Amino acid sequence: MNVPTMAEMMAQGKQPEVLFWVGVAGSYDDRAKKITRAFVKILQQANVDFAVLGTEESSTGDAAKRAGNEFLFQMQAMMNIEVLNGYEVKTIVTCDPHSFNTFKNEYPSLGGKYEVFHHTQFIKKLIDEGRLTVDDTNLKGKRLTYHDPCYLGRANDVYESPRDLIRRLGVNLTEMKRSKSTALCCGAGGAQMFKEPEKGDKDINVLRTEDALETKPQIIATGCPYCNTMMTDGVKFKQKESQVKVQDIAELIAEANNL
């Protein structure tokens, strides 16, 4: 896909407009890699001058911090900040709300001060600046509901940029009974992604999927690779895979624009 690294850019004496932080899920999880590719295609269509860190990218430390290992978090954060500041990075965009939250709210006190965008915010900015248009014919009339990721919505009050993008697709958006500030967690946050659930009556991702299925959607849209996994698992549990797709907003825009 011809994505340059910061090291390659620097060797040519260039400074990209933004650093795309791929994140752990977007780098290693096969499903999340599709979100990464979709977002890269959007950036390329909008002629955004961007780069990635490549092998120099490490975990932001979010999972370590949420799991209670502050020492490991600070080690990972300081390492990342050293690399980012060494490249004089000013603006970061990421598809992962966990990385977004960590960069925006936890790195500044450690010396990592950047302008940080979630990919839905950045795509909206590209549209507002006239650098990108969205074709509203390919997905026209599809029934869609949107699941708010906790680290995007409740943690950072980002509710409108994802919905603004969804409305531009020409789809029929139906909100779940629990949405925006009252949205239910998918169950992956706080490092819960990496452990089995505790004993109980029902897994939280199944409960959240039931919220979504009540709206009779053809597509469940989200803006987080972890939410994507949890909602996909919920759809599988409910045996609705043939009727309902779980897609990231970046994938929907890429699909709408035939990328």
C-alpha positions as CSV (number, residue, x, y, z in Angstrom):
1,M,0.0,0.0,0.0
2,N,3.1,2.2,-0.1
3,V,2.9,3.7,3.4
4,P,6.1,5.6,4.3
5,T,7.7,5.4,7.8
6,M,8.8,8.4,9.8
7,A,12.4,7.2,9.4
8,E,12.1,7.1,5.6
9,M,10.5,10.6,5.6
10,M,13.2,12.0,7.8
11,A,15.9,10.5,5.5
12,Q,14.4,12.5,2.7
13,G,14.3,15.7,4.9
14,K,10.5,15.7,4.9
15,Q,8.0,16.2,7.8
16,P,4.6,14.6,7.2
17,E,1.3,16.4,8.0
18,V,0.3,13.7,10.5
19,L,1.6,10.5,12.1
20,F,-0.9,7.6,11.8
21,W,-0.6,5.6,15.0
22,V,-1.7,2.1,13.9
23,G,-2.0,0.6,17.4
24,V,-1.6,-2.9,18.7
25,A,-5.0,-4.2,17.3
26,G,-4.6,-2.5,14.0
27,S,-1.1,-4.0,13.6
28,Y,-1.6,-7.6,14.7
29,D,-5.3,-8.5,14.7
30,D,-6.4,-9.8,11.3
31,R,-9.9,-8.2,11.6
32,A,-8.5,-4.9,12.7
33,K,-5.9,-4.8,9.9
34,K,-8.9,-4.4,7.5
35,I,-9.8,-1.2,9.4
36,T,-6.2,0.0,9.1
37,R,-6.2,-0.6,5.4
38,A,-9.5,1.1,4.9
39,F,-8.3,4.2,6.7
40,V,-5.0,4.3,4.8
41,K,-7.0,4.2,1.5
42,I,-9.1,7.2,2.7
43,L,-6.0,9.1,3.6
44,Q,-4.5,8.4,0.2
45,Q,-7.7,9.4,-1.6
46,A,-7.6,12.7,0.3
47,N,-3.9,13.2,-0.6
48,V,-2.9,13.4,3.1
49,D,0.8,13.5,3.7
50,F,1.2,11.0,6.4
51,A,3.6,8.4,7.8
52,V,3.7,5.5,10.4
53,L,6.4,4.6,12.9
54,G,6.6,1.0,11.6
55,T,8.8,-1.2,13.8
56,E,9.5,1.8,16.1
57,E,5.8,1.8,17.2
58,S,5.2,0.2,20.6
59,S,2.1,-0.2,22.8
60,T,0.8,3.0,24.2
61,G,0.7,1.3,27.6
62,D,-3.1,1.7,27.9
63,A,-3.7,-2.0,28.7
64,A,-0.9,-2.1,31.3
65,K,-2.3,1.0,33.1
66,R,-5.9,-0.2,33.1
67,A,-4.7,-3.6,34.5
68,G,-2.9,-1.7,37.3
69,N,0.7,-1.9,36.2
70,E,1.5,1.9,36.3
71,F,5.3,1.1,36.2
72,L,5.0,-0.7,32.9
73,F,2.7,2.0,31.5
74,Q,5.2,4.8,32.4
75,M,8.1,2.8,30.8
76,Q,6.2,2.3,27.6
77,A,4.9,5.9,27.5
78,M,8.4,7.4,28.1
79,M,9.8,5.2,25.3
80,N,7.1,6.3,22.9
81,I,7.4,9.9,23.8
82,E,11.2,9.8,23.2
83,V,10.6,8.4,19.7
84,L,7.7,10.8,18.9
85,N,9.6,13.9,20.2
86,G,12.7,12.8,18.3
87,Y,10.7,13.0,15.1
88,E,9.2,16.3,16.2
89,V,5.7,14.8,15.8
90,K,3.0,17.5,16.2
91,T,-0.2,15.7,15.1
92,I,-1.3,12.1,15.7
93,V,-4.3,10.3,14.2
94,T,-5.4,6.8,15.3
95,C,-8.3,4.4,14.7
96,D,-8.1,3.2,18.4
97,P,-10.0,5.2,21.0
98,H,-7.8,3.7,23.7
99,S,-4.6,5.1,22.1
100,F,-6.5,8.3,21.4
101,N,-7.4,8.7,25.1
102,T,-3.9,7.8,26.3
103,F,-2.2,10.3,24.0
104,K,-4.7,13.0,24.6
105,N,-5.1,12.8,28.4
106,E,-2.2,10.8,29.9
107,Y,0.9,11.6,27.8
108,P,1.0,15.4,28.3
109,S,2.0,15.1,31.9
110,L,4.9,12.9,30.9
111,G,6.2,15.4,28.3
112,G,4.2,14.1,25.2
113,K,2.1,17.0,24.0
114,Y,0.4,16.4,20.6
115,E,-2.7,17.4,18.7
116,V,-4.6,14.1,18.7
117,F,-7.4,13.0,16.4
118,H,-9.6,9.9,16.4
119,H,-10.0,8.8,12.8
120,T,-13.7,9.8,12.7
121,Q,-12.7,13.3,13.8
122,F,-9.9,13.4,11.2
123,I,-12.1,12.2,8.3
124,K,-14.8,14.8,9.3
125,K,-12.0,17.4,9.2
126,L,-11.0,16.3,5.7
127,I,-14.6,16.6,4.5
128,D,-15.0,20.0,6.1
129,E,-11.9,21.2,4.4
130,G,-13.1,20.0,1.0
131,R,-10.3,17.4,0.7
132,L,-12.7,14.4,0.7
133,T,-16.2,13.7,-0.4
134,V,-18.4,10.7,0.5
135,D,-20.5,8.9,-2.1
136,D,-24.0,8.5,-0.5
137,T,-25.4,6.1,-3.1
138,N,-23.6,2.8,-2.5
139,L,-25.0,2.2,1.0
140,K,-28.2,4.2,0.5
141,G,-31.2,3.0,2.6
142,K,-29.2,0.4,4.6
143,R,-30.4,0.0,8.2
144,L,-27.6,0.9,10.6
145,T,-27.1,1.4,14.3
146,Y,-24.0,2.9,15.9
147,H,-22.2,1.7,19.0
148,D,-20.4,4.4,21.0
149,P,-16.9,3.2,22.2
150,C,-16.4,4.1,25.8
151,Y,-13.0,5.7,25.4
152,L,-14.3,7.9,22.5
153,G,-17.8,8.8,23.9
154,R,-18.0,8.9,27.7
155,A,-14.3,9.4,28.2
156,N,-13.8,12.2,25.6
157,D,-17.3,13.5,24.7
158,V,-16.8,12.6,21.0
159,Y,-20.4,11.7,19.9
160,E,-21.1,13.8,16.9
161,S,-18.1,13.3,14.4
162,P,-18.9,9.5,14.0
163,R,-22.6,10.2,13.5
164,D,-21.9,13.1,11.1
165,L,-20.0,10.6,8.9
166,I,-22.7,8.0,9.2
167,R,-25.4,10.5,8.0
168,R,-23.3,11.3,4.9
169,L,-23.5,7.6,3.8
170,G,-27.2,7.9,3.0
171,V,-28.1,5.1,5.5
172,N,-31.1,4.9,7.9
173,L,-29.5,5.4,11.3
174,T,-31.5,4.1,14.3
175,E,-30.1,4.8,17.8
176,M,-30.0,2.1,20.4
177,K,-32.0,2.7,23.6
178,R,-28.7,3.1,25.4
179,S,-26.6,5.5,23.3
180,K,-24.2,8.5,23.6
181,S,-23.6,9.2,27.3
182,T,-25.7,6.3,28.4
183,A,-24.2,3.8,26.0
184,L,-23.3,0.4,27.4
185,C,-19.7,-0.8,27.3
186,C,-18.9,-3.6,24.8
187,G,-16.9,-5.3,27.6
188,A,-13.4,-5.0,26.2
189,G,-12.3,-1.8,27.9
190,G,-10.0,-1.6,31.0
191,A,-7.8,-4.4,29.6
192,Q,-10.8,-6.8,29.9
193,M,-10.2,-7.7,26.2
194,F,-7.4,-10.0,27.3
195,K,-9.2,-12.1,29.9
196,E,-12.1,-14.4,30.2
197,P,-15.3,-12.9,31.7
198,E,-16.2,-13.5,35.3
199,K,-19.1,-15.8,36.2
200,G,-22.5,-14.3,35.7
201,D,-25.8,-14.7,33.8
202,K,-24.7,-13.2,30.5
203,D,-21.5,-11.8,28.8
204,I,-21.7,-8.0,28.5
205,N,-20.9,-8.0,24.8
206,V,-24.0,-10.3,24.2
207,L,-26.1,-7.8,26.2
208,R,-24.8,-4.9,24.1
209,T,-25.4,-6.9,20.9
210,E,-29.0,-7.5,22.0
211,D,-29.3,-3.7,22.3
212,A,-28.1,-3.3,18.8
213,L,-30.3,-6.1,17.3
214,E,-33.4,-4.5,18.8
215,T,-33.0,-1.8,16.1
216,K,-33.2,-4.5,13.4
217,P,-29.9,-3.4,11.7
218,Q,-28.2,-4.7,8.6
219,I,-25.0,-3.0,9.8
220,I,-23.6,-2.4,13.4
221,A,-21.1,0.5,13.0
222,T,-18.4,1.3,15.5
223,G,-15.2,3.2,15.7
224,C,-13.0,0.9,17.8
225,P,-11.2,-2.3,16.9
226,Y,-11.9,-3.8,20.3
227,C,-15.6,-2.9,20.1
228,N,-15.6,-4.5,16.6
229,T,-14.3,-7.8,18.0
230,M,-16.8,-7.8,20.9
231,M,-19.8,-6.9,18.8
232,T,-18.8,-9.5,16.1
233,D,-18.6,-12.2,18.8
234,G,-22.0,-11.1,20.1
235,V,-23.5,-11.4,16.5
236,K,-21.9,-14.8,16.2
237,F,-23.4,-15.9,19.6
238,K,-26.8,-14.7,18.4
239,Q,-26.3,-16.6,15.1
240,K,-27.0,-13.5,13.0
241,E,-23.8,-13.5,11.0
242,S,-25.7,-13.9,7.7
243,Q,-28.0,-10.9,8.4
244,V,-25.9,-8.4,10.3
245,K,-22.4,-7.1,9.5
246,V,-20.2,-5.3,12.1
247,Q,-18.1,-2.6,10.4
248,D,-15.9,0.3,11.4
249,I,-16.9,3.7,10.1
250,A,-13.6,3.9,8.1
251,E,-14.6,0.7,6.3
252,L,-18.1,2.0,5.5
253,I,-16.6,5.2,4.0
254,A,-14.0,3.2,2.0
255,E,-16.9,0.9,0.8
256,A,-19.1,3.9,-0.1
257,N,-16.2,5.5,-2.1
258,N,-15.3,2.1,-3.8
259,L,-11.8,2.2,-2.3
